[in-house]
């Protein structure tokens, strides 16, 4: 039974060489931090192929030698949990200061050594410091009533400690929150774009109406001076204006035709129930049918019913808002 305590900040990928050759009775605890939290593809393959129990311990840093202190205390913790069994403990690091821990526990009868990489043990290389010759190994056979202490499946940890799967779940949960926030921002941006589209359509419709209104004046003639003279002659003679009289009914018929296109008896009936002025209903029906968003409808009402502080359009919008459930926006 071998325990390897890996100072990953110090040895990186090189320290994990030989991990794939360990047995199921061996355990590797990898201490890493935000300063050293990446591995190569080759190391990843070795971790996947390893039969040993592998524990990942992410430690808090920010103070000098923070990882070293936490690793050292964990060594004592594991020795206390496995004191009844014969085990070897290896500190995988290039930090010479850890040799003090090795010598200390060797004097206590524990086989504790410092190695540069796991393969130093699996390849039967010399490990320093070695167990003193006069040191007595603490070899006690497990009693039948006491189960063999074994760190459970890969990536599981001792009771009360957070394992790697839990950290991954927390990371996924955080990512989901980010995705949800991004989706809300995209929806808000989409709504804003649609509102701008409605506003552009509204301005385009206004320009078209303006051009239609001004068209008769432009069709009088090409020379402005001649048109002024013609208008003056017509005024002095006081002749009737058959053209305008003929055009007036035609425009009225066009308006009626357009009203028929947007005629919605059901919507008109609902508006009659919330609006006191029935003469405004055809115009409001047209606006509701024209725009896709509530913001576009509100803008059109302010333009159609101008008043101080938009009081009139505000009253209308407040009255019809419950009927706009199929429109986008708030």
N, C-alpha and C positions, 0 to 999 in steps of 0.2 A: 504494500500500500504506500503510494508516493503522493505527496502534496507539493505542487509547484505554485509559488506565489510570484507572479510576473509583474515586474515594475515596467509597464509598457511605455511610460514616458521616457524611460532610460534605454530600453533595448529595442523597442519598436518590433517590426516583423521578424528581425533576426533572432530575437529571443524565443520565438515560437517554433523554430526549426526543430524537428523531431517529434512534434506533438502527435503526428499521425501514427507514430509507432507505439504509443502508450496503450495500456490495457484498460479494461473496464474497472479495474480496482484503483486506478489512478485518478487524481483530481487536479485540475488546473484552474487557478483563480487569477483572472486577468484584471489588474488594476489599471484603469485608464481615466482620462479626464478630458476636458474640452481642449486641452493643449495637445493631446495625442488620442485621437478617436477615429483613425482611418486604418484600413488594412489593404494589402495588395490582393489581386485575384488569386495568386498562388497561395497566399496564406489562407484565404477564404476556402480554397479547395481542401487544404490540409485540415482546417477546422471541421469541415463537413465530413471528412473521412475519418476523423479521430473517434476512437471508441471510449476515450476517457470522459469523465464528467467534467464539463466546462462551465465555469461560473464567471460572469462578467460583473465587475464591481466598478461602477462609475463613482468617482470620489469628488468631493468638493475641493476646489483649489482657490488660490487668492493670497495665501500666506506661504512663506518660504518653507520648502520641504513638506508641504501639506500631504502629498500622496505618500511619502515615506513614513510619516507618523501613522497614518491610517493603515497602511500595509503591515507595519510592525505590530500594531495592536491586534490585527486580525490573525497574525501568526500565533500569538499567545492564545487567542480565542479558540482556534482550531485545535491547538495542542491540548487545551483543556477538554474539548469535546471528544478527543480521541486518545486520552491518556492511558486507557486500558489496553490499547492495541499497539502492536509493533508497527511503526510507520516511519518513513523518511520524509524530511521537510527540506525543500530546496527554494532558496531565494534567487529568482532569475533576474539578475541585474549586473550592471558594470560599476555600480556605485560601491566603492571600497568601504564606505561607512557601514554597510550591511554586514560586513564580516564580524563586527562586534556582536551582532545578534547571533550569528552562527556559533561563535566561541562561547557566548553566554549559555545557550541551550545545550551545547556539547558538554559543558561542565555539569549540567543537570541530568546528563544521561540520555539526552535526545540526539538523534542523528539529524543535525541541522547544518546545511552547507550553502555556500553561495556559488552559483554557476552563471555563465554568460548566456547560455541557451539550453533548452531542454535536451538537445542531442548530446550535450556534454555528459548527461547521465545515461541516456539510452545507448550511447556508443562506448560506454564503460571508460570514459576519459577520467583523468584524475580530477577530483573535486576538492577544492580548498575552501574552508579549512576542513580537514578530515576529522573523524571522531577520534579523540585521544585514546591511546592503547589501554590506559588504566580506567577508562570510563565504563561504567556498567550500564548495559542496555536495559531499558525498562521493558522487558518482554513478559507480558502477562496474557495467558490464553483467555479468550472470551468465555465467560460463563454461559451455560445453556439458558439461564433465566434472563440474560442480558443480550438483546439482539445486536448483531454487528452494526456499528454505525457506518452508514454509507450515504454520502450526499447523493440525492436522488437523480432523476433523469437529467440529461443534458439541458443546460440553461436554467435548472432549478437551483434554489439556494436554501440556506438554512432557515428555520422558522423565524418569522418576524422580520425578514428582510425582503426587499423588493427584487424580483427577478427580471431578466431581460425582456420576457414576454410582456410583463406588466408595463415596462417602460415603452415598449413598442405600441401597446394598446393606448397608452396615454398620448404618445406622439400622433397616432392615427386620429384620436379624438380631437386633438388640437388642430390637425389638418382639416378635419371635417368642419370645425368652427370657422376656419379661414375660408373654406370653400363656400359655406353658407353666407358668410359676410360678403364674399365676392359676388355671389348670386344676387344678394339684395342690392348691392351697388350697381350691378348690370341692369337689374329691373328698373331701378331709379333712373339710370342713364337712358334706358329705352323709353321710359315715360317722358323724359325731358325732350328726347328727339321727336317723339310723336307730337308733343305740344308745339315744338318749333315747326313741325310739318303743318299742323293745323293753322298756326299763325301765318305761315307762308301762303297757305291756300286762301286764308281769309284776306290777306293783302292782295293776292292775285285777283280774287273775286271783286274786291273793292275797285281795283284799277280797271277791271273789265266793265264794271257798272259805270265808272266815270267816263270811260271811252264811249260807251253806248249813249250816255247822256249828252256828251259833247259832239257826237258824230253829226247830228243835223246841222249844227252851226258850221262845221267844216265843209259840209256838202253844198253850201250856197254857191260858192265859186272859188276860183283859184286866186284872183286878184283882190286883196283886202280892200283896196280903194274903191273898186267897182261895187263890192258888196255893201259898203257904207252908203254909196249913192243909191243903190237899189232899195236898201232899208228905208232911207229918207224918203224916196219917192212913194213907197208903199204907205208910209206914215202920213204924208201930206194928202195923198189922194183918198186915204182911208178906205182902201179897197178891202174886201174880205180876204181872208187867208184860207182858201179851200184846202191847201196842202196840209196845213197844221190840223185842220178839223178832221181831215181824213186819217191823219197819222194817229191822232189821239185815241180813237176807238180801237185802232189796230194794236197800239201799245197796251191798251186795257185788255184786249183779248189775249195778248201774249202773256200778260201777268196772270190771267186766269188759267191759261194753259200750263204755266209753270206751277201754279198752285195745285193744279190737278195732279201733277207729277209727284208732288210731295204730300198729297192728301193722305192722312192717316186717321181714320175715324176713331180708332181706339185711343190713340195718343191725344187727339183733340178732346175726347170725352174726359180723359184723366186731367188734362190741363184746365178744363172748365170747372173742375171740382176744386182747384187750388188757386186759380187766378180770377180776380174780381173783374178785370177789364177783358171782355170777350173779344174785342177788336184786335187785341195784341196776339191772340192765339195763332193765327196763320203764320205770322212772322216767326214766332217762337218755335213752331213746328218745323219750319224751314231750317232754323239754326240747329235744332237738335238733330235733324236728319243729316245735316251737312258735316258735323264735326264728330270725331271719334273719341275725344277726351273731354273730361269735365272742364279742364282748364281752357280748351279751345271754345267751348260753349260760353263760359263766363266772359272771355275776352270779347266774343261776338255780341253778347248782351250789353256790355259796357259801351261798345261802339254804336249799337242800334238804339239804346236808350240812355243817352248822355244826361247826366245830372250832377249836381254838386256832390263831391266825394263818392260818386257812383252809387248814390243811395238807391235810385230806382232800379238799376240793374241788379244791385245786391238783393233787394226785396224779391225780385222775380227769380233769381238763381236759388235763393233760400227756399222758395216755394216749390220749385220744380226739381230740386236736387234729389228727393226721394224717388223720383221717376227715372233717374239716370243710372240705374244699377248696372246696365249693360255697357256703360261708358268707362273708359280707363281713367285712373287717377283717383285722388282723394277728394 
